[in-house]
Amino acid sequence: MAAARNLRTALIFGGFISMVGAAFYPIYFRPLLRLEEYRE
């Protein structure tokens, strides 16, 4: 039973990290892309 509990916890934790990553990805990378455009 412990293994199943740990697996479920890992899936929930992974999903949470995925949502946070998806939320912050544009915030971090759009300014970098715009800096590249401003340099030209």
mmCIF file of the N, C-alpha and C atoms, coordinates in Angstrom:
data_MODEL
# 
_entry.id   MODEL 
# 
loop_
_atom_site.group_PDB 
_atom_site.id 
_atom_site.type_symbol 
_atom_site.label_atom_id 
_atom_site.label_alt_id 
_atom_site.label_comp_id 
_atom_site.label_asym_id 
_atom_site.label_entity_id 
_atom_site.label_seq_id 
_atom_site.pdbx_PDB_ins_code 
_atom_site.Cartn_x 
_atom_site.Cartn_y 
_atom_site.Cartn_z 
_atom_site.occupancy 
_atom_site.B_iso_or_equiv 
_atom_site.pdbx_formal_charge 
_atom_site.auth_seq_id 
_atom_site.auth_comp_id 
_atom_site.auth_asym_id 
_atom_site.auth_atom_id 
_atom_site.pdbx_PDB_model_num 
ATOM 1   N N  . MET A 1 1  ? 0.839  -1.212 0.000   1.00 0.00 ? 1  MET A N  1 
ATOM 2   C CA . MET A 1 1  ? 0.000  0.000  0.000   1.00 0.00 ? 1  MET A CA 1 
ATOM 3   C C  . MET A 1 1  ? 0.874  1.262  0.000   1.00 0.00 ? 1  MET A C  1 
ATOM 4   N N  . ALA A 1 2  ? 1.999  1.180  0.693   1.00 0.00 ? 2  ALA A N  1 
ATOM 5   C CA . ALA A 1 2  ? 2.854  2.366  0.785   1.00 0.00 ? 2  ALA A CA 1 
ATOM 6   C C  . ALA A 1 2  ? 3.346  2.789  -0.599  1.00 0.00 ? 2  ALA A C  1 
ATOM 7   N N  . ALA A 1 3  ? 3.668  1.796  -1.433  1.00 0.00 ? 3  ALA A N  1 
ATOM 8   C CA . ALA A 1 3  ? 4.174  2.122  -2.771  1.00 0.00 ? 3  ALA A CA 1 
ATOM 9   C C  . ALA A 1 3  ? 3.105  2.861  -3.579  1.00 0.00 ? 3  ALA A C  1 
ATOM 10  N N  . ALA A 1 4  ? 1.860  2.420  -3.495  1.00 0.00 ? 4  ALA A N  1 
ATOM 11  C CA . ALA A 1 4  ? 0.779  3.074  -4.233  1.00 0.00 ? 4  ALA A CA 1 
ATOM 12  C C  . ALA A 1 4  ? 0.583  4.499  -3.721  1.00 0.00 ? 4  ALA A C  1 
ATOM 13  N N  . ARG A 1 5  ? 0.675  4.674  -2.410  1.00 0.00 ? 5  ARG A N  1 
ATOM 14  C CA . ARG A 1 5  ? 0.531  6.023  -1.846  1.00 0.00 ? 5  ARG A CA 1 
ATOM 15  C C  . ARG A 1 5  ? 1.644  6.926  -2.356  1.00 0.00 ? 5  ARG A C  1 
ATOM 16  N N  . ASN A 1 6  ? 2.859  6.413  -2.357  1.00 0.00 ? 6  ASN A N  1 
ATOM 17  C CA . ASN A 1 6  ? 3.989  7.227  -2.812  1.00 0.00 ? 6  ASN A CA 1 
ATOM 18  C C  . ASN A 1 6  ? 3.852  7.563  -4.286  1.00 0.00 ? 6  ASN A C  1 
ATOM 19  N N  . LEU A 1 7  ? 3.353  6.622  -5.076  1.00 0.00 ? 7  LEU A N  1 
ATOM 20  C CA . LEU A 1 7  ? 3.179  6.872  -6.505  1.00 0.00 ? 7  LEU A CA 1 
ATOM 21  C C  . LEU A 1 7  ? 2.148  7.971  -6.724  1.00 0.00 ? 7  LEU A C  1 
ATOM 22  N N  . ARG A 1 8  ? 1.032  7.895  -5.996  1.00 0.00 ? 8  ARG A N  1 
ATOM 23  C CA . ARG A 1 8  ? -0.004 8.927  -6.144  1.00 0.00 ? 8  ARG A CA 1 
ATOM 24  C C  . ARG A 1 8  ? 0.546  10.282 -5.717  1.00 0.00 ? 8  ARG A C  1 
ATOM 25  N N  . THR A 1 9  ? 1.287  10.316 -4.615  1.00 0.00 ? 9  THR A N  1 
ATOM 26  C CA . THR A 1 9  ? 1.870  11.570 -4.150  1.00 0.00 ? 9  THR A CA 1 
ATOM 27  C C  . THR A 1 9  ? 2.842  12.123 -5.189  1.00 0.00 ? 9  THR A C  1 
ATOM 28  N N  . ALA A 1 10 ? 3.625  11.245 -5.803  1.00 0.00 ? 10 ALA A N  1 
ATOM 29  C CA . ALA A 1 10 ? 4.589  11.689 -6.814  1.00 0.00 ? 10 ALA A CA 1 
ATOM 30  C C  . ALA A 1 10 ? 3.865  12.269 -8.025  1.00 0.00 ? 10 ALA A C  1 
ATOM 31  N N  . LEU A 1 11 ? 2.757  11.653 -8.427  1.00 0.00 ? 11 LEU A N  1 
ATOM 32  C CA . LEU A 1 11 ? 2.002  12.157 -9.577  1.00 0.00 ? 11 LEU A CA 1 
ATOM 33  C C  . LEU A 1 11 ? 1.413  13.526 -9.276  1.00 0.00 ? 11 LEU A C  1 
ATOM 34  N N  . ILE A 1 12 ? 0.854  13.696 -8.079  1.00 0.00 ? 12 ILE A N  1 
ATOM 35  C CA . ILE A 1 12 ? 0.278  14.992 -7.702  1.00 0.00 ? 12 ILE A CA 1 
ATOM 36  C C  . ILE A 1 12 ? 1.381  16.050 -7.653  1.00 0.00 ? 12 ILE A C  1 
ATOM 37  N N  . PHE A 1 13 ? 2.523  15.688 -7.053  1.00 0.00 ? 13 PHE A N  1 
ATOM 38  C CA . PHE A 1 13 ? 3.639  16.623 -6.936  1.00 0.00 ? 13 PHE A CA 1 
ATOM 39  C C  . PHE A 1 13 ? 4.157  17.001 -8.320  1.00 0.00 ? 13 PHE A C  1 
ATOM 40  N N  . GLY A 1 14 ? 4.275  16.004 -9.207  1.00 0.00 ? 14 GLY A N  1 
ATOM 41  C CA . GLY A 1 14 ? 4.742  16.261 -10.562 1.00 0.00 ? 14 GLY A CA 1 
ATOM 42  C C  . GLY A 1 14 ? 3.775  17.158 -11.325 1.00 0.00 ? 14 GLY A C  1 
ATOM 43  N N  . GLY A 1 15 ? 2.480  16.929 -11.141 1.00 0.00 ? 15 GLY A N  1 
ATOM 44  C CA . GLY A 1 15 ? 1.483  17.760 -11.806 1.00 0.00 ? 15 GLY A CA 1 
ATOM 45  C C  . GLY A 1 15 ? 1.547  19.202 -11.324 1.00 0.00 ? 15 GLY A C  1 
ATOM 46  N N  . PHE A 1 16 ? 1.770  19.363 -10.019 1.00 0.00 ? 16 PHE A N  1 
ATOM 47  C CA . PHE A 1 16 ? 1.872  20.710 -9.457  1.00 0.00 ? 16 PHE A CA 1 
ATOM 48  C C  . PHE A 1 16 ? 3.085  21.436 -10.029 1.00 0.00 ? 16 PHE A C  1 
ATOM 49  N N  . ILE A 1 17 ? 4.217  20.730 -10.098 1.00 0.00 ? 17 ILE A N  1 
ATOM 50  C CA . ILE A 1 17 ? 5.428  21.329 -10.657 1.00 0.00 ? 17 ILE A CA 1 
ATOM 51  C C  . ILE A 1 17 ? 5.213  21.687 -12.126 1.00 0.00 ? 17 ILE A C  1 
ATOM 52  N N  . SER A 1 18 ? 4.478  20.831 -12.846 1.00 0.00 ? 18 SER A N  1 
ATOM 53  C CA . SER A 1 18 ? 4.210  21.099 -14.262 1.00 0.00 ? 18 SER A CA 1 
ATOM 54  C C  . SER A 1 18 ? 3.385  22.376 -14.431 1.00 0.00 ? 18 SER A C  1 
ATOM 55  N N  . MET A 1 19 ? 2.374  22.549 -13.575 1.00 0.00 ? 19 MET A N  1 
ATOM 56  C CA . MET A 1 19 ? 1.536  23.751 -13.681 1.00 0.00 ? 19 MET A CA 1 
ATOM 57  C C  . MET A 1 19 ? 2.343  24.994 -13.341 1.00 0.00 ? 19 MET A C  1 
ATOM 58  N N  . VAL A 1 20 ? 3.175  24.906 -12.296 1.00 0.00 ? 20 VAL A N  1 
ATOM 59  C CA . VAL A 1 20 ? 4.003  26.056 -11.925 1.00 0.00 ? 20 VAL A CA 1 
ATOM 60  C C  . VAL A 1 20 ? 4.984  26.383 -13.048 1.00 0.00 ? 20 VAL A C  1 
ATOM 61  N N  . GLY A 1 21 ? 5.586  25.348 -13.628 1.00 0.00 ? 21 GLY A N  1 
ATOM 62  C CA . GLY A 1 21 ? 6.521  25.554 -14.729 1.00 0.00 ? 21 GLY A CA 1 
ATOM 63  C C  . GLY A 1 21 ? 5.839  26.187 -15.930 1.00 0.00 ? 21 GLY A C  1 
ATOM 64  N N  . ALA A 1 22 ? 4.634  25.719 -16.246 1.00 0.00 ? 22 ALA A N  1 
ATOM 65  C CA . ALA A 1 22 ? 3.892  26.266 -17.385 1.00 0.00 ? 22 ALA A CA 1 
ATOM 66  C C  . ALA A 1 22 ? 3.517  27.723 -17.129 1.00 0.00 ? 22 ALA A C  1 
ATOM 67  N N  . ALA A 1 23 ? 3.267  28.071 -15.857 1.00 0.00 ? 23 ALA A N  1 
ATOM 68  C CA . ALA A 1 23 ? 2.881  29.438 -15.519 1.00 0.00 ? 23 ALA A CA 1 
ATOM 69  C C  . ALA A 1 23 ? 4.081  30.382 -15.617 1.00 0.00 ? 23 ALA A C  1 
ATOM 70  N N  . PHE A 1 24 ? 5.261  29.920 -15.185 1.00 0.00 ? 24 PHE A N  1 
ATOM 71  C CA . PHE A 1 24 ? 6.426  30.800 -15.135 1.00 0.00 ? 24 PHE A CA 1 
ATOM 72  C C  . PHE A 1 24 ? 7.248  30.783 -16.415 1.00 0.00 ? 24 PHE A C  1 
ATOM 73  N N  . TYR A 1 25 ? 7.047  29.768 -17.276 1.00 0.00 ? 25 TYR A N  1 
ATOM 74  C CA . TYR A 1 25 ? 7.835  29.663 -18.513 1.00 0.00 ? 25 TYR A CA 1 
ATOM 75  C C  . TYR A 1 25 ? 7.749  30.927 -19.364 1.00 0.00 ? 25 TYR A C  1 
ATOM 76  N N  . PRO A 1 26 ? 6.543  31.448 -19.662 1.00 0.00 ? 26 PRO A N  1 
ATOM 77  C CA . PRO A 1 26 ? 6.467  32.671 -20.478 1.00 0.00 ? 26 PRO A CA 1 
ATOM 78  C C  . PRO A 1 26 ? 7.049  33.887 -19.767 1.00 0.00 ? 26 PRO A C  1 
ATOM 79  N N  . ILE A 1 27 ? 6.893  33.953 -18.451 1.00 0.00 ? 27 ILE A N  1 
ATOM 80  C CA . ILE A 1 27 ? 7.381  35.112 -17.702 1.00 0.00 ? 27 ILE A CA 1 
ATOM 81  C C  . ILE A 1 27 ? 8.904  35.193 -17.806 1.00 0.00 ? 27 ILE A C  1 
ATOM 82  N N  . TYR A 1 28 ? 9.568  34.030 -17.771 1.00 0.00 ? 28 TYR A N  1 
ATOM 83  C CA . TYR A 1 28 ? 11.027 34.039 -17.823 1.00 0.00 ? 28 TYR A CA 1 
ATOM 84  C C  . TYR A 1 28 ? 11.559 34.169 -19.245 1.00 0.00 ? 28 TYR A C  1 
ATOM 85  N N  . PHE A 1 29 ? 10.883 33.548 -20.229 1.00 0.00 ? 29 PHE A N  1 
ATOM 86  C CA . PHE A 1 29 ? 11.488 33.445 -21.555 1.00 0.00 ? 29 PHE A CA 1 
ATOM 87  C C  . PHE A 1 29 ? 11.056 34.551 -22.503 1.00 0.00 ? 29 PHE A C  1 
ATOM 88  N N  . ARG A 1 30 ? 9.891  35.156 -22.314 1.00 0.00 ? 30 ARG A N  1 
ATOM 89  C CA . ARG A 1 30 ? 9.492  36.235 -23.220 1.00 0.00 ? 30 ARG A CA 1 
ATOM 90  C C  . ARG A 1 30 ? 10.424 37.438 -23.135 1.00 0.00 ? 30 ARG A C  1 
ATOM 91  N N  . PRO A 1 31 ? 10.827 37.887 -21.939 1.00 0.00 ? 31 PRO A N  1 
ATOM 92  C CA . PRO A 1 31 ? 11.796 38.999 -21.879 1.00 0.00 ? 31 PRO A CA 1 
ATOM 93  C C  . PRO A 1 31 ? 13.110 38.647 -22.572 1.00 0.00 ? 31 PRO A C  1 
ATOM 94  N N  . LEU A 1 32 ? 13.564 37.393 -22.458 1.00 0.00 ? 32 LEU A N  1 
ATOM 95  C CA . LEU A 1 32 ? 14.807 36.998 -23.125 1.00 0.00 ? 32 LEU A CA 1 
ATOM 96  C C  . LEU A 1 32 ? 14.653 37.098 -24.634 1.00 0.00 ? 32 LEU A C  1 
ATOM 97  N N  . LEU A 1 33 ? 13.520 36.648 -25.158 1.00 0.00 ? 33 LEU A N  1 
ATOM 98  C CA . LEU A 1 33 ? 13.295 36.725 -26.602 1.00 0.00 ? 33 LEU A CA 1 
ATOM 99  C C  . LEU A 1 33 ? 13.205 38.182 -27.044 1.00 0.00 ? 33 LEU A C  1 
ATOM 100 N N  . ARG A 1 34 ? 12.581 39.017 -26.238 1.00 0.00 ? 34 ARG A N  1 
ATOM 101 C CA . ARG A 1 34 ? 12.456 40.431 -26.604 1.00 0.00 ? 34 ARG A CA 1 
ATOM 102 C C  . ARG A 1 34 ? 13.816 41.126 -26.563 1.00 0.00 ? 34 ARG A C  1 
ATOM 103 N N  . LEU A 1 35 ? 14.684 40.729 -25.613 1.00 0.00 ? 35 LEU A N  1 
ATOM 104 C CA . LEU A 1 35 ? 16.024 41.302 -25.583 1.00 0.00 ? 35 LEU A CA 1 
ATOM 105 C C  . LEU A 1 35 ? 16.765 40.972 -26.870 1.00 0.00 ? 35 LEU A C  1 
ATOM 106 N N  . GLU A 1 36 ? 16.598 39.743 -27.362 1.00 0.00 ? 36 GLU A N  1 
ATOM 107 C CA . GLU A 1 36 ? 17.227 39.373 -28.638 1.00 0.00 ? 36 GLU A CA 1 
ATOM 108 C C  . GLU A 1 36 ? 16.719 40.272 -29.762 1.00 0.00 ? 36 GLU A C  1 
ATOM 109 N N  . GLU A 1 37 ? 15.422 40.587 -29.754 1.00 0.00 ? 37 GLU A N  1 
ATOM 110 C CA . GLU A 1 37 ? 14.856 41.441 -30.797 1.00 0.00 ? 37 GLU A CA 1 
ATOM 111 C C  . GLU A 1 37 ? 15.372 42.871 -30.675 1.00 0.00 ? 37 GLU A C  1 
ATOM 112 N N  . TYR A 1 38 ? 15.522 43.357 -29.434 1.00 0.00 ? 38 TYR A N  1 
ATOM 113 C CA . TYR A 1 38 ? 15.987 44.724 -29.251 1.00 0.00 ? 38 TYR A CA 1 
ATOM 114 C C  . TYR A 1 38 ? 17.440 44.884 -29.693 1.00 0.00 ? 38 TYR A C  1 
ATOM 115 N N  . ARG A 1 39 ? 18.239 43.840 -29.595 1.00 0.00 ? 39 ARG A N  1 
ATOM 116 C CA . ARG A 1 39 ? 19.652 43.940 -29.969 1.00 0.00 ? 39 ARG A CA 1 
ATOM 117 C C  . ARG A 1 39 ? 19.816 44.191 -31.462 1.00 0.00 ? 39 ARG A C  1 
ATOM 118 N N  . GLU A 1 40 ? 18.894 43.691 -32.259 1.00 0.00 ? 40 GLU A N  1 
ATOM 119 C CA . GLU A 1 40 ? 19.046 43.838 -33.710 1.00 0.00 ? 40 GLU A CA 1 
ATOM 120 C C  . GLU A 1 40 ? 18.724 45.258 -34.173 1.00 0.00 ? 40 GLU A C  1 
# 
